[in-house]
């Protein structure tokens, strides 16, 4: 059994809202955020997306004088991290930065910068490529900018496990705390990859919904007529501390991170293993670390991408390992799929479910597909005494990460 760590702060900036409160309210209501005719995707077979409801000028004003050098994904990470630190009741101006770790995952990096600078090179020549290209596109720079912004001089890491990156970041941060490498960990992930090339790549892979005539209902996890996910962006950050340290400073504890499981399918670059063995091992490991049995789980925050293969594999996993039918939600019905950021965003939402005893509905779902023996919450939020919850994250490359969280006593 592993010692729990306290979640003392949350920061979210998503298509559902510009902060944690607004995001939770929209997700709790099950209100979809997909919008048609994204200008960045004009002329593509799929031109709809889920965007953060702030333009770049608004984002830059919030960040301040350093925003000019940052890519969009770094800006989102900095804003989410600031909110999380403030929510935790910490002050980056006075803390011991040597004892603060930053672990910010990212699945793809600054794709918009990469595509724009490649276009400039091809059309206008080498002299027109920005000198900021490399520091903006490298996937660790969001973590770097958060560290700079917060004066955090402890370990700085940037996990990249595709759509499991955010959950991996939280798990790695937990391990840093357990090893005594830091006293505070600012952990999460960011993504801003709603770009022509990335969107077209996912479309060609058959991963995107093609419901161009009904975009608000396009993302429908676990539905019989699901046909893919909706591209999205966002960032989620959690502040983690050892429980004793949080108690010493009188911090409010939102929830406890009690277990983490991480495995690889070793099966296929993009398809989940049909037997689900790797994902099941991640789930069982997270529960074992927490000293829990499967029947202790009250709620599952599912990866739920709205793709044919993922939702079938995940529903089978839940039914097999958790046959007592805990409640299931899947935030991508509201938020779309923010790729590397999704695991961190969904971990934060799981914390809020525990804290508020409320399970948000799966947007655009009337009932799970035939054969999916799981208890999806639909249409309205469900009041439920949730004491133990798990958050699933799965990524290309066969990455499986499960976080087990408990209500703070």
N, C-alpha and C positions, 0 to 999 in steps of 0.2 A: 504494500500500500504506500502510495506517494503522498507526501505532505501537501495539502491544498494550498493554493495561493489566492489572495483576495483580488477581485476586480473592483477597483476603487474609482475608475473614471471611464467614460465613454465619449467618443467623438465620431459623428457621422456626417457625411455630406454625400447625398445620393439623389437620384431622380425624384425621390419622394419628398425631399426637403433639404434645406440648407444647413440643418443641424439635427441633433439627435431627437429632440422633441417633435419637430415637424415630420421627420422620417417615420418615427414610431406611430404618429397619428395616422399617416397615410397608409402604412402597412397594416395597422390594426383594423382599418376600415376596409381593406382589400381593394383599394382604388388603384386601378392600373395607371401607369405613367407613360406608356408608349405613345409617341407622336409621329404623325405622318410627315413625309417630305422634309427630312433632315437635309439642309442645304449642302452639307459635306458629302452626302451620298446621292446627290442629284444625278439622274441618268442611270443608276445601277438597278439591277433586278429587284433588290431589296433596299428601299430608301427610307425606312422608318427605324426609330431607335428610342432609347430611354436616356435622356440627358439630364445632368444636374441643372436645376432651374436658375442658374446665374450665368450671365455672359462673362467673357474673359475680363472685360474692364472691371466688372463688379468683383470678380475674384481677386484681381490684382490690387484693387483698393483695400480689400480686406487683409491681404498679405502685407502690403506696404512696400517699402523702398527696395526690397530685394527681389520683387516679383519679376522684374524685367529679364532676369537671367534664368528663370525657371520654366520648365515645360509644364503643360497642364496637369499631368499626373503628379508632379512634385507640388504644385500649388494646392491641389486637393489634399494631399497628404499633410502638408503643413497646417492647413486649416483644421482638419480633423484632429491632428495631434494637439494643437492648441486647445481645442474644445475639451478633449479628453483630460489634459493636464489640469485645466481650470475646474472641470467637473470633479476631479479627484481632490480638489482643495490644496493643490501644490502650486508653488511659485518658482518658475524656472530662474528667476532673478536671484533667489536666495538658496536654492538647494545645492548640494554637493554634486556638481556635474560629473565628477569622476566616478560616481556611484550610480549613474543613470545610463541604462542601456537603451538603444533604439533598434528595433527589429521591424523593418517595414518591407513587406514582400511586394512583388510586382510580377505579373505574368509576361508582359510584352515590352514594357518601357514606353518611351515617348514616340509612338508610331506616327503621330501627326507631324512631328518634327522630321523624322526620318523620311517620310514620303515627300514633304515639302522641299527639303534640301536636295533630295534626289531629282525632283523636278527642276529645281533651279540649276543644278549641275548640267542636266541634259539640255535645258533650253537656253541658259544664259551664261554658262561657263563657270570655271572653278572660282573665279574671283567673287562670284555672287553667293557662294556657300557661306553660311554664317560661321564665325569663329566659335560660336557656342554649340555647334552641332554635337560634338562628342560629349561634353559634360551634360547636355540635355538628354541625349538618347540612351546613355548607359543605364541599365535597369536599377543600379544601386543608388542613383543620384537622389531619388525621393528620400531614401533613408539618410543620405548625406545632408540634404537640405533640412530635414527635420532635426537632425543632430545639431546643425549650425544654428537653427532658429531657437532651439531650446538650451543651447550650451551644454549638451549632453556629451560627455567625453568618455563614457564607458564603452562597452562593446557596441559596435555598429554593424548590423548584418542586414542582408537583403535576400531572403529566400525566394527562389523561383521554382515553384512546383506547379506551374500552369494555374488551373482554376482552384487549386488547393493552397496557393501561396499564402493567403491571409491566415488560414488555419495553421499552416506550418509555422508562420511567424509567431503566433500566439504560443504554440507548443515549444518553440525554441526559446522564447522569452521565459517561459516557465522553467525550463532547464537551467537558464542562466541564473535565475533567482535561487533555484535549488542548490546550485553549485557555489553560491556565494560570490558570483562574479559581479553582482550589482545589487542595489537595494530597491530600485525602481526600474521597471521595464515599460517602455512605451512601444506597444506592439500592434501591428495591424498590416494593412496593405492598401494599395491604390492602383487605379487603372484609368486610363483615358485613351482608349484605342478604337473609338468609333470613327474609323477612317476608311477611305475607299478601298485600299488594298486589303486591309485586315478583314473588313466586312465581306468583300468579294471572296477572300480565301475561305472564310467560314461558310459562305453560300455555296461555293464549289464543293466543299466537303459535305454538303447536305445537312449542316447543323442548324441553319436558320429557318425560322418560320417564314412562310411566303404569303401570309394573310395580308396582302397589301390593301384589301378592301375592308378590313376590320382590324386595324392595328391595335386598338386598345385591348382587344381580346386575344391577341396573337400568342402571348405566352400563357400556356395553360397546363402547368405541371400535373401529371398523372391522369389527364383526360384521355378518353379513347381517341379523340380526333386531334391530339397534339401533333404538331409538325415541325417543332424546332424552337430555338430560343430567340430572344430579341437582344441585339447588341446594346450594351449599357456602359456607363462609367460611374465612378464614385470612389469613395475612400472610407475606411472604417478603422478606428484606432481604440485600443483598450489600454488602460494603465493597470499594471499588475504589481502587487507588492506581497511580501511575505505576510501572513496573517498577523504575526506578532508585531511586526513593524507598523502595520495599519492600525492595530489596537493601541500601540504606544502613542501614536500621534492623534488618536481619536478620530480616525477617518471613517466616513460612511462606507460600508462595504455593500456594493450592489449585488454581488454574487460571489461564489467560490468556484474556481477552476480546480476540479478534483481529479481529473485524469485526461491523458492524451494518448492516442494511438496513431501510429504512422506506419504504413506498409506500402509495398509496391506489388502490382499485379504480375509484372514480368510476363506480359501476354501480348500486347499490341500497342502501337503508338497512340491510337485514338479510341479504340473500342474497349469498353469494360470487359473484364474476364467473365465469360458466361456463367461460371460456377460461383462467382462472387466471393471466392475464398479470401482474396486480399482485403476487400472491404470488410468482410466479416471479422477478419483477424484484427483490423484496426479498431472496430467497435468493441470487440471483446477485450482488447488490450486496454482501451480507455476505461472500461468498466472495472477491469482487474486492478488497475492502478488506483482506482478510487475505492476499492474494497466493496464493490457493488455487484449484484447479480442482475441479469437481464430484466427480471420482473420488477426491479426497483425503478426502472425508467418510466417516467410519467409522460414524457413528451419528446418528439423528434423534430428538430428543425432540419428538413431534408435538403439535400443538394438540388433535387427537383428541377432539372434544366428544361423540361418540356420537350426533350428529344425522345425518340422512340426507344433507343437502346438504354439510355441512362435510367429513365423512369421505370422501365420494366425490371432492370437489374436491381435498382434500389428498393422498389416495392417488394420484390422477392426477398431481399436481404432483411427488411424490416419484419415481414411476416414470419420469416424463418427464425430469426434470433429473438424477436420481441413478439411472440404470438399472443400476448395478453392485450394487444391492440392499444398501445399508447397513442395519444393524439399526435397528428402529423400536420405540419404546415410546410410551405415552400415559398419563400419570399420572392423568388424570381417571377412569379406570376404578377407581382406588383412592380418590381424593380428592374425586370430584365436581368441579363447576365453580365455582371461587371467583371467577369473573368478572374484575374488574379485578386481583385479586391473582394470578391463575393464571400469567401470564407470568413474574413474579418467582419464584414458587414453583418453576416448572418450570426456570427458568434455574439456580436453586440445585441442583436435582436433577441437571441436566446436569453441573454442576461435580462432584458426587459420583460420577456415572458415570465421568467421566474419572479422578477420583482413585482410585477403587476398582476400576477395570477390570471393572465389573459393570453389566449392563443389566437393569433391572427388567422383569418381564413386564407385558403389557397385561392387566389383571384382566378376568375374565369372558369371555375370548376363547379359543376353540379354534383358529380359523384365520380369516384375513381373508375378507371377503365375496368371492364369485366376481367376477372382474374386477379385484380390487385386487392388483396385482402388486408387493407390498411384503413385506419380511421382518420381520413383527411377531414380537417375542419373546413367547412364550406359556407359561403354566403355571408355569415355573420361571425364576429369574434366570439370565442367561447370562454366563459369564465371557468377556470379550473385551478384547483390547488396543486400547482406544479412544484414539486420539491426537487426532482432530478430530471435533467434534460440532456440530450445529446445533440450536437450539431455536426452534420456530415459534410465533408468536402472531398470531391474527387476531381482529378485533373488528367489531361492528356499526358501520356507517358506512363500511365498506370499508377499515379500517386493517389493514395487514400489517406485521409486524415480525419479523425473523429475526436472532438472535444467533449468531455463530460463536465457538466456544470451543475452546481447545487445552489439552492436558495440559501442566502445568508441567514443564519439563525439570530 
